[in-house]
């Protein structure tokens, strides 16, 4: 079977389009990321698995000093990164990235620090990963630090509250419904108009 190396036009994905300048460079994105990792880590073991179909998932295993980072890529979904254990076989990626630069930077960080990804982060961990204190976020939300502490520990909260909290941390809350063959972005503003 011969692989096409010419660019293909993937399905449009709002998560992918925001960060990447040209989504048509789809086929070679992970191969280019592999080349960058080879240049950065000459002694790394890098193994790429190509999909059976054009829309399938590409896999790149990067191993440095025994530490494994797995990068997944699909033209319609962007990049997924994990540092899997034996129990993670077949699971979804722990972290998602829109473009090759962001995925590359995270992979380099994980390989250099020999640290692991975490499947899903708590609100507290998200805030901490952004280098923000509870006091700083609480000020942006116009609440006190204690109220933010309680908010971060909640197991159930309104969508509007979550959107405001993510915004105060410098992010944008996006809601997606994932189906077996595609992902759909849900318009949060429509859901909040009845609040």
C-alpha positions as CSV (number, residue, x, y, z in Angstrom):
1,X,0.0,0.0,0.0
2,X,1.4,3.4,-1.0
3,X,0.8,6.4,1.3
4,X,-0.2,9.7,-0.1
5,X,2.1,12.5,0.9
6,X,0.2,15.3,-0.8
7,X,-1.9,17.5,1.6
8,X,-5.5,16.5,2.1
9,X,-8.5,18.6,3.1
10,X,-9.6,17.4,6.5
11,X,-13.1,18.1,8.0
12,X,-13.2,21.5,9.6
13,X,-12.8,21.5,13.4
14,X,-13.1,24.7,15.4
15,X,-10.6,23.5,18.0
16,X,-8.0,22.8,15.3
17,X,-8.7,25.9,13.2
18,X,-8.1,28.4,16.1
19,X,-4.4,27.6,16.4
20,X,-3.2,26.3,13.1
21,X,-2.7,28.6,10.2
22,X,-3.3,26.1,7.4
23,X,-5.4,23.0,8.2
24,X,-4.6,21.6,4.8
25,X,-1.1,20.5,5.8
26,X,-2.9,17.7,7.6
27,X,-1.1,14.6,6.4
28,X,2.4,15.6,7.2
29,X,1.8,17.4,10.6
30,X,2.8,14.4,12.8
31,X,5.8,13.6,10.6
32,X,7.1,17.1,11.0
33,X,6.6,16.9,14.7
34,X,8.6,13.7,14.7
35,X,11.4,15.4,12.8
36,X,11.5,18.2,15.4
37,X,11.6,15.7,18.2
38,X,14.5,13.8,16.5
39,X,16.4,17.1,16.2
40,X,15.8,18.0,19.9
41,X,16.4,14.5,21.3
42,X,18.9,12.7,19.0
43,X,19.1,9.6,21.3
44,X,15.3,9.2,21.5
45,X,13.5,6.2,20.2
46,X,10.7,7.5,17.9
47,X,8.2,5.1,16.4
48,X,5.4,6.2,14.1
49,X,2.3,4.2,13.2
50,X,0.3,5.3,10.2
51,X,-3.5,4.8,10.0
52,X,-5.1,2.4,7.6
53,X,-7.4,5.2,6.3
54,X,-6.8,8.8,5.5
55,X,-9.1,9.9,8.4
56,X,-7.6,7.5,10.9
57,X,-5.4,8.2,13.9
58,X,-1.6,8.6,13.5
59,X,0.5,7.5,16.5
60,X,4.0,8.6,17.5
61,X,5.7,7.0,20.5
62,X,8.6,9.0,21.8
63,X,10.9,7.4,24.4
64,X,13.7,9.2,26.2
65,X,15.7,7.4,28.9
66,X,12.8,4.9,29.3
67,X,10.1,7.6,29.6
68,X,7.3,7.2,27.1
69,X,5.2,10.0,25.6
70,X,2.5,9.0,23.1
71,X,1.2,11.5,20.6
72,X,-1.9,10.9,18.7
73,X,-3.0,12.9,15.7
74,X,-6.1,13.0,13.5
75,X,-6.8,15.6,10.8
76,X,-10.2,16.4,12.2
77,X,-9.3,16.4,15.9
78,X,-5.8,17.7,16.4
79,X,-3.3,16.2,18.9
80,X,-3.7,14.1,21.9
81,X,-0.8,13.5,24.4
82,X,-0.5,10.8,27.1
83,X,2.2,9.2,29.2
84,X,0.4,5.9,29.4
85,X,0.7,3.1,31.8
86,X,-0.2,-0.6,31.1
87,X,-3.8,0.2,32.2
88,X,-4.2,3.0,29.7
89,X,-4.1,0.8,26.6
90,X,-6.9,1.8,24.3
91,X,-7.9,4.8,26.3
92,X,-8.4,8.4,25.1
93,X,-5.5,10.9,25.3
94,X,-5.1,12.7,28.6
95,X,-4.4,16.1,27.1
96,X,-5.6,17.7,23.8
97,X,-3.9,20.3,21.7
98,X,-5.0,22.2,18.7
99,X,-1.7,22.6,16.8
100,X,1.7,21.0,16.3
101,X,3.6,23.8,18.2
102,X,1.6,23.3,21.3
103,X,1.8,19.5,21.1
104,X,5.6,19.7,20.5
105,X,6.2,22.0,23.4
106,X,4.2,19.8,25.8
107,X,6.0,16.6,24.5
108,X,9.4,18.3,25.0
109,X,8.4,19.3,28.6
110,X,7.2,15.8,29.5
111,X,10.3,14.2,28.0
112,X,12.7,16.6,29.7
113,X,11.0,16.6,33.1
114,X,10.2,12.8,32.9
115,X,6.7,13.6,34.3
116,X,3.3,12.1,33.5
117,X,0.2,13.5,32.1
118,X,-3.0,13.3,34.2
119,X,-6.3,12.2,32.6
120,X,-8.4,15.3,33.3
121,X,-7.5,18.0,35.7
122,X,-9.4,19.5,38.6
123,X,-10.2,23.2,38.6
124,X,-7.5,23.7,41.3
125,X,-4.9,21.9,39.1
126,X,-5.9,23.9,36.1
127,X,-5.5,27.2,38.1
128,X,-2.2,26.1,39.5
129,X,-0.9,25.0,36.0
130,X,-1.7,28.5,34.8
131,X,0.5,30.0,37.7
132,X,-2.5,31.7,39.3
133,X,-3.2,32.1,43.0
134,X,-6.7,31.7,44.5
135,X,-6.6,35.3,45.5
136,X,-5.9,36.5,41.9
137,X,-8.7,34.4,40.4
138,X,-11.1,35.4,43.2
139,X,-10.4,39.1,42.6
140,X,-11.3,38.6,38.9
141,X,-14.5,36.9,39.9
142,X,-15.2,39.5,42.6
143,X,-15.5,36.9,45.3
144,X,-13.3,36.2,48.3
145,X,-10.5,33.5,48.4
146,X,-12.6,31.2,50.6
147,X,-15.5,31.2,48.2
148,X,-13.1,30.3,45.3
149,X,-11.7,27.5,47.4
150,X,-15.2,26.0,47.9
151,X,-16.0,26.5,44.3
152,X,-12.9,24.6,43.2
153,X,-14.0,21.6,45.3
154,X,-17.6,21.5,44.1
155,X,-18.6,18.4,42.2
156,X,-21.7,20.0,40.6
157,X,-21.9,23.5,39.3
158,X,-23.8,25.6,36.9
159,X,-22.4,26.0,33.4
160,X,-22.4,29.8,33.7
161,X,-20.3,29.6,36.9
162,X,-17.8,27.2,35.2
163,X,-17.6,29.5,32.2
164,X,-16.9,32.5,34.4
165,X,-14.2,30.6,36.4
166,X,-12.4,29.4,33.3
167,X,-12.6,33.0,31.9
168,X,-11.1,34.3,35.1
169,X,-8.2,31.9,34.6
170,X,-7.7,33.3,31.0
171,X,-9.4,30.5,29.2
172,X,-12.6,30.0,27.2
173,X,-15.0,27.2,28.1
174,X,-16.0,25.1,25.1
175,X,-18.4,22.3,25.2
176,X,-18.2,19.3,22.8
177,X,-20.3,16.2,22.3
178,X,-18.2,13.3,21.1
179,X,-19.8,10.7,18.9
180,X,-18.1,7.6,17.5
181,X,-17.4,9.2,14.1
182,X,-17.4,12.9,14.8
183,X,-17.3,15.7,17.4
184,X,-19.9,18.5,17.6
185,X,-19.3,21.8,19.3
186,X,-22.3,22.9,21.5
187,X,-23.1,26.6,21.5
188,X,-22.8,27.5,25.2
189,X,-24.4,30.9,24.8
190,X,-27.6,29.3,23.6
191,X,-27.7,27.1,26.8
192,X,-27.1,30.1,29.0
193,X,-29.7,32.4,27.5
194,X,-32.4,30.8,29.6
195,X,-30.4,31.1,32.9
